[in-house]
C-alpha cells in the first residue's frame, strides 16, 4: 500500500475502506489442518479396482472444495462419489453419521424401538441362547450378584472396530451374527472408565452400549480412497441423544455414556488412523442454532468433552461442527449478525477447530442481498419461507453480514489463543421444488448461478467453502448442479473489491476465482469502464494464507474521484471466453 494514501474505502459488503491491518483475515498461529493447503496429493493419476478405473486428476475445479456425503452400503458408490467430487475440485469429505440412542428392553431382554416395538436391527444379537443384553447382565452378576444393567443404549454404524474399542475384555467383546458384528460395551453412567476393570468388589448398575457394526470398515475404505484422490475425510462422531422436551438440545442425562462411547471410538481411531494424512479430523453432527443464548445450551458440553478426547487420542486433529443461522425478523428466534457473532465465540470456547456455519439460504432462513438491495422484493424461491416481502422486512441481515461479523469474532478468538477456522457451508438446494431432490422432505434443486452468489456472499471472510450436500442435491435434476459446474466452472466469481492505490495510481483490488486473462468492469452513474487486467493491471494467483483455495487477486487502475460520494458501484469480472461473474459486487466510497 502506498504511503500517505487516505483511508477512503470499505470492504465490499457495506462500504469500502482501504484495508488496514485490522481488516485482514487473522493470521492465526493455529495448527488446525486446512484442507485447502494440507490435503494429501493423489497417489497416482488413476487407479483400477473391482469397481472400475478412476481418474484422480481434477477436471473442473470449483470454489466449493468440500461436501457432505451420505453413508452408502455399496462400496463402489463411495468410489464414484469421491471421483465426482474430486472432478469438481473437492478435497474434503464430511460424513453424515448416526446417533447414540437410549432404549428400553422387553421382559425377555429384547431391545425395543422408541415406539415400543421389537427392533429388528438388534434381534439377531444373541449369546448362549440369551439376548445380548441378558447375556451381559448374566456376566456382570457372575462377577458380583448385585451388579445389573441400569440403562441400555444402541448405536449403529457401517464401521468395524479393532480390540482398541474395549477397555475390559473380560466383560466386553465383539459378537458375530449373520452379516453383522455387534460390539458389547459395559460402562459407568458418569462417563468414566475404570482402568482396574473391577466388576466384583462392589455391586453397582452399569450402562450397556450395544453397537451394531459391519464386518467391513467403511472408514478405512474412505481413508484409502482419500489417499488415492488426495482428499481429507471427516468421519462423524456419535450424535448425542436429544432432550425430549427440546430436541434442539442434547439430553444431559445421557452425556456421560456419550462421552464413554466417543472415547472408545476415538481410542480405536487413534490406534489405527492417527497418522493417516487423509484423516482430516472428525465431524460432530449435532446441529445448534447460532444465537446469543447458545452458551447455556448443554450441547456445548458435548463439543467441549469431545474436543478433549480428540486432543488426547488424535493428536490435535480438529472437530468440525456446522451450526445454522436464522435471520428472519418475523420469528421470535431470529438473530442479528452481532448475536450470531457472540454464538461463534461461545462455540470457539469449546475447543472445536472448525466452525462451518450453514449459510441457511437453502432453507430460506437467510437471504443473499447487498445493502442497496434491502428494499428489493425477495427471490421468489424464498417466498415459501418468508412470504412476499422485501429483504429488509424479512431479514435482520444478509449472509454476507453474518460471515463478516463472524470473521471479526474469529479474529478475536484467535488472538485469545483459540485455534479455530471459519468455513462457509453453502446450502446447495432451495427451500422447496416441484421435484424434491431427497427421498424425504421438500428441498429442491438450485442452480449454479445461485450457488455462485452464495460463494460471493461468503467473501474473503472464510478460510474454506464447503457445501451440504453432494447426494442428492448436487446430482439431482436435469441438468444436475454437478453438470452445470462441469460446463461452467471457468466463469469468474468475484467475492470482494476494495479501493487500493498502487504507487501513485488510484485503483481497485478485486479478489475471487478464475481471474486469469480477465477483464474487470466497473459501472456507475457516470458510465462503464472495462479494464483488461493483463494490459493495465496485475494478477497474483499465489495461494493466499487464510483464504480459500483457488482465490486470486487482480488490480486495475481506476480514478475513484469520478464517482459521486456514497454512490453504489457495481463490479463484475469477465473471463477470456466471455463468461461474466453472475453476481456483481456492490461497493461504495465514503469520503
N, C-alpha and C positions, 0 to 999 in steps of 0.2 A: 504494500500500500504506500503510495507516495506521501511523503511527509507534508504536513500543512493542509491536507485536504479537509474540508469541513465535513462533519458528520451530518449528512443530509438525507440519508435514505434509510428505510427499514426493511426487515425481512418480508418476502413477498406474500405473506399471509394477510397482513392487515395494512401495514405501512412499511416502507422500505428504508432501512438505515444502513449507513456504511458499517460493515462488520467490524466489531471490536473484539477483544479477547473474550469478553463475556458473551458474545453472540455465537461463538464457535461451539460445536459439539464438544463435550469434555473429553480430554484425552486421559482416560482413567488408567490407573495402574492395575486394572483388573486382569486377572488371568482367565477370565471366562472364555471358553473356546468359542470362537466366532466362525461359523461355517463358511462365511464369505471369504475368510482368509486362511483357515486352518484345515479345511476339508482335505482328506487324502486324495491323491491323484489316482485315476483309474489304473488298475494293474496292467491292463492290455487294451488294445484298440477294439478288440472284440473277443468274445468267448462263446464256446459251444457247450451245451449240456443237454440232458434229455428233453428240456423244454424248447430247444431250438438254438439258433445263433443270434447273438445280441451285440450290436454295435455299442461302444462306450464313448463315442465322440458326440459332443453337443451339436445339435442341428440348428436350433433356433433359440438361442439364449434370450430369455425374457427377464424383466425386472424382478418378478417374483421368483425366489430361489428356494422355497421350502413349502411342503404340502403335508397336510394330514392324510392318512390313508386308513381304510377300514381293515380289520382282520379278515383274511380270506383262507379257506380251507385248502384250496388248490395252490400248491407251491409255484406252479407256472404263472399264476396270476400275479404273484409278487414280482417275478422277473419282468413280466410285460409292463406292469405299472411303473416299476423303477426305471425301465428303459424309456417309457413315455415321458416320465417326469424329468429324467436326465436330458432327454432330447431338447426340452424347452428351458434348459439351464438350471434345473433343480439340483441342489446339492445337499438337501436336508429333508429327512423323512420323520414325521411325528406320528406315532401310532395311537389310534383310539384304543382305550383299554377297558377293563372290567372293574366291577366294584366288589368290595367285601360286604357280605350280607349276613345279618343276624337272622337265624331261622329257629323255628320251633320244631319239635320232633313228635312223632306219634308214640303211642304207648309201647309199640314194638320197636322203637328206636329208628324209624324211618324219617328221613328229612322231608319236611313239608315246604311247599311254596308259601309265599306271603299270603296267598289266598286260602291256605289250609289244605291244599291238595297235595298228593304224593308227587314229589319232584323226581321225574324220570331220569334226570341227569345223574343223580346220586344213588339211584336204586340199585345199580349193579355193584356198588361198593360193599363187599362182604368179606369177612374173615371168620374162619372156623364155623361157618353156618350162622354167624351173627351179623347184624348190620355193622358197618364200620364204627358207628357211634357207640353201640353197645359193646363191641369188642374193645374199644378204647377204655370205656368205663370199667369193664372187667379187669383189664390190665392194671388200671390205677388202683382198684380195690385189692388186687393181689399184693400190691406194694404196701397199702395201708387200707384197712377195711373201711375207714371213714372217708376216704377220698371219693370224689364224684365229679361228674362233668356238670358245671353250673350253666354254661351257655355254649351254644353250638353256632358256628359260623361256617359259611361256604364261600368259596372263591373259585371262579372258573377262569381258565386261560388256555391258550394253544401253545404254551411254552412247556418245556421239560426242564426239570431241575436236577442238579447233582446232589450228592450227600451233604454239600455245604448248606443246604436248606435246613438241616436238622441240628438241633442243639443237644438233644438227649436221645441217642439212637436206641436205647433200650425201651423207650416209650414212643418214639416217632420213627416212621418208616414209609416207604412207598408201597402201594398196593396195586397190583396189575389186575385189571378186569376188562375183558373184551378189548376194544380199541382205545381204551382209556387207561391212564395211570393216575391213581389218586395219591395224595400226599397227606399223611396224618400228622398234624402238629398239636402238641399239648402245651398250653401257655398259661402264664399268670395273667389275671384280669387287668392288673395295673400297668401292663406293658413291659415289665421287667423280665429278664431271662436269668433264671438261677443257674449259675455256672456249675454248681455242685450236682445238679440233676438228682437231687434227693427227694424222692417221692414217698419215702417211708417214715421219716421222723415225725411228721405231724399230718393230721388229716386236714384236707382243705378242698375247696372247689376250684377246678381248673376250667379254662376255656379250651374248647376243641375247635381247630380250624381244619376243615376238610377241603383240600384243593383238588379240583378236577382238572388234571393236566393232559398233556399229549405225549405219546412216545417220541415224537419228533419235535425238536425245539425250534419254534418259529423265530425266536430272537437270534439264534446262531445263523439261521438261514438269511435273515435280514442283514446281519453284520457281515456275513460273507459277501452278500450282494453289494453292501456298502463299500467293501474293499474293491470289488470288481469295477464298480461305476465311479468310485471316488466320491462317496456320499457319507454323510453322518446320520446316524439313526438315533432317535429319541424314543425308547420304549416307554410305555405307560406304567406308572406306579399304581398300586391298588387305590381305587376310589373309595373315599370314606362313606360309611353308612349315613344316610340323610336323617335329619331331625324330622319326625313325622308331623310335627306341628308347624315347621317352617322348612320346607325341603330345599331352600337355597342355602341352608346351613348344615354343617357336619354335626352329627349326633355325638355329643361329648361322652355319652355313656360307653361308647364303643372305641374311643380313641386309643385306649391302652392296647387293645387287641390289634387295631390297625397298625400301631407302632411296631408291635412284635412281628406281624406279617411283613411289613416293609423292611424291617431289619433283616429278617431271614432271607428275603428275596435278594436284597442288595448285598448281603454277605456272599450269596451264591454268585451274583453278578461279579462282585469284586474278585472272587477266586478264579473265575473263568474269563472275564472280559475287561478287567480294569485297564489293561494295557492296549486294548484294541483302539486304533485311531478312528475306526468307524463308529465307535460308541461316543456320540457327541454329548450325551447327558441323559437325563430322564425327564419325563413329562408327567406332571400331576394334573389329571383331567377334571378335578372338581372345580367348576366354574363359580366365580363370585361376581357380583356387580361392583363396579368401582364407584364407591360412594364415600362421603366424608365420615360415615359411621362404620366403615369397614373394620377399623381397628378392634371393634368389640365382637366381631364375627369369630366363633370358635374354629372356623375353617382355617384361619391363620395359624392356629396351633398345629394343625396338620402340616402346613407348609414348613413351619419352624422345626417341628420334630423330624420331619423327613429330610430337611436340609442338614441337620446334624448327622443323621445316619449316612447321607450321601457323602458328606465330608469325610466321615470315618472309613467308609467302605470303597468309595470310588475316586479317592484322591483329588477331590475338588471339582469334579465334573458338575455342571450346573443342573439345577432343577428349572424346567421351563413351565410357566403357567400362562393361561390365556383367558384373563377375565374379560367381562363385557362391559360396554358403556350404554347408558340410556340418557339421551339429551332431550327427550320430549318434555315440553312445557306443560302439557295437559294431563300428565300423570303425576301423582304425588311423589314418586320416587325418582323423577328426572333430576339429573345432576348437572351443575355448571362445570366448565373446564377447570376452574380452581378447585372445586370439590373433588373432581377426578384426580387432579394432581396430588391432593392430600392422600387419596387412596393409594396412589402409586408409592408414596413414601411409606405408608403402612405395610404394603406388600414387600417392598425392598428390605424393610427391617426384619422380615422373617428369614432372610438369607437366600431367598431364591435368586438364581443367577440371571435368568432371562424372563422378562415380563413382556408378553406379546398381546397387548390388548386387541380384542376384536374391534375392527373399525365400526361394526354394527350397522353399516349401510345395507347389508344383505337382509337384515331383519327389519330395517326401516326405523331403527331407534336413533340413528344419527344421519344427517344429510351431508351431501357433498356440495358445498357452495362457497362463494367468495363473499367478503364483506359487502361489496357493492351489489350483490345479488340477494340480499336479505329480504327485499320486498318482492322478489320474483315468486311465482307460483311453484310449488314443489314439483319435482319429477312425478309424472303420473303414476309411475311404478311404486311410489311411496304412499299413494293415497289410500290403499287398503289399511295402512297403519296410522296415518296422521290426518286423513281426510283431505278435502280441498282447502288448502290454506297456503299462506306464504311461508317461506323458510323462517322468517322472524317470528311468526306466530307459532310455528310448530316446534322449533328447536332453540335451546339455550346457546348453541354454537354449532359450528361445522366440525367435521372430522379433523380438519387442519388445526382448528383452535385447540382441540383436545390433545393432539400429539405435540403441539408446540408447548403447551403447559406441562405436559408430562416430561418433555425433554429438559425443561428447566428444573423440574423436580428430580430427575435423574442426575443432573449435574450436581445438585446439592447433595444427593446421597453418595455419589462417587467421592466428592470432596470430604464427606464424613467417613469415608473408609469402606463403604459398601460396594461390593463387586456386582454390579447389575447392568444389564443391557436392556434397551428398549427396542423391541421389534414391533412392526405393524402386521397384524393379521387381517388382511383384506378379504372380506367375505365374497366368494365367487358365486353368488346366487342372488336372486331377487326375493322380496317378501312372499310373492305368490306367482303362479304361472299357469297357463292353460294346460301345459303338460309338465306336471311336477317331476323334478329330477330324481328325487329319492323315493324309495318304496313307501316310506311313511312321511307324512307331512305334506305341505303345500308349496314348499320352496321351489322356485322356477329358475330357468336358465337366465343368466345375464349375458352380456356381450363384451368383447374386448375393449370397446370404446369406454364403457362404464368402468371396467377394471383398470384401464389406463388412468382414468380420472381418480380412482381410489389411490393408485400409486402416486399420482401428482400431489394429492392432498396430504399424504404421509410426509412429503417434502424431504428436507435434509435433517429431519428431527429424529430419525430412527437409524439403527445400525443394520437392519435387515428387514426385508419384506417377505412374508410368508402368507399362505392362503389356506383357509378352510373351505373346501377340501378337494382332493383330487377326484375320488369316486364318491358321489356320482356327478358332482357339479361341473367338473372340467370336461367330462366325457359325454354328457347328455345333449340331446338336441341335434339339429342338422342345419348348418354345420355346428359341431361342438365348439366349445370355447378353446379346447386344445387345438383344433384345426384352424380356428381363427388366429391363434397365436402363431402357428407354424407359417401361415401365409402372410402375416402382417408384422412379424417380430422386428423388422428393421425400422418400423415407424418410430421417430424420436418421441421421447416422453420428457418434457421439461418439468422440473419439480420446484425450482427456486430461482429467483433473479434478484440481484442487488445492484445498486449503483456502486461502481468501483472505478476509480481512476487508475491510469497506468502511465507512468512518467507524467507528462503534462496534459495528457488527454483524458477527458471525461469519458465514461463508458458504462457498460453494463456487463456483469458477470452472470452467466446462466449455468445452472447445474442440471444434469439429467442423464438420460440414456440415449445411445445411438446418435451421437453428435458428429461422427466422422463425416467430413465433406458436407457440412450442414450450412444452412442459411438461417440467421436469426431475423425475425420480422417484428418490428415494433410499430404498434398502431396507437395513435392518439388523435385528439380532435383536429390537430394541425396537419395530419397526413399519415402516411405509412412509409416506413423505411426498411428495405431489405439489405441485410449486411452479410456478405459471404465470409464465413469465418476464416477460411484459408487465405483469402485475399486481403482482408483488412484487420483481422484479429489473430487470436491464437487459440489452440485447443490443447488441453492437458488431459490425457487418457490414463495417467498413472492412478493406481488404486488410492482412494482417499481414506485415511485412517478414520475409523468411527462412522463411516458411511457405507451404504450397501454396495455390494459387488457390482461392477459394471458402470458405476456412476462416473461421469467425466465432467470437466469444467471448460466452458467456452467463454471467451471475452471478445467483445466488439466495441469499437468507439461509438459513442453517442452523446450528443450535446443535450443534457437534460434541461438546460435553461429555456429551450424552445417549448417545453411542456408546462402549461399553467400549473401553478402550485395547487396541490390537493387533487389533481385530476387522476382518475384511474386509467392506467395504460395497460394494453394487452400485448403479451409477448408470446410468440409461437416459434417453433423451430421446424424447418423443413429439411428432409434428408435428400441425398443426391438423386433418388428416384422420384422425387416429388411428393413423398408422403409427409404430411404435416401433423405435428402433435395435435391430438384431438381435443385436449383440454388446455386452453390458453392460460398463461399465468396472468393474474390481475395484480398490478402493482401501482403504487403511487408515491410521489415525492412530497415530503413535508419540509418546508423551509422555515 
